[in-house]
């Protein structure tokens, strides 16, 4: 058990540190002023000192570590005390850390090149994250940290189960669509397409869940 814990800590530390190591290796070659913000068309609309990258990197690394610890220890801190599969929580935690590290790589690289092709990298990453989470959604038990945490899903296990079965399929299909289709579009169209798909993926399960709740109260 101890060796497993040490291995997990090592893997997470490496995943979180990789973007920072990359930034350290290229920092000296960056100009004093770099792009710090891009609009949805991928155009630069904000600039700042290159030291900003350190602030962003440290902040995102802290968020990544905090999120990992919360998800990994959800069984210990969740008020519902529903025992989730430790393996499931571990996979979700790793997935989120990998996603945030990949996003940080994209941010650093965009500041280096001065371009942000969200349809080529950012949207596919988001799509893959949702597809990956969708693969696990149907296995998540009612809790206050992961999943569609709505008043009626938290109070009704059957509502939770049906809502997450739907969300699982919808997130996998929607995530794959975003990852596969957005690179084939222009930056602007890829962004709009991805936002529409994400909206459907999030809003439709909420409506479905509420309808189940209303039927159960009749």
Helices and strands as residue ranges (DSSP letters): H 2-26, G 27-29, E 33-38, E 44-49, H 52-72, H 74-77, H 86-113, H 122-137, H 151-155, H 157-181, G 182-184, H 187-216
